[in-house]
């Protein structure tokens, strides 16, 4: 459960877990090749937000930090 004090790192982690669980459920269904490609893309983009935010946490400089967060915002 999230509140106003939940950090962006924690929120993106929760989001990534939800994306992974949705991906697992999607793959229990029998889809065509295009649907499999889309579900993999969903997994990659849904988990990349948290990865970029985690990387920004250990940025080497303020411009590096801002760059990594701007990538996550995309």
Secondary structure, DSSP 8 states (H G I E B T S, - for coil): ---TT--HHHHHHHHHHHHHHHHHHHTTS---HHHHHHHHHHHHHHHHHHHHHHHHHT-SSHHHHHHHHHHHH-
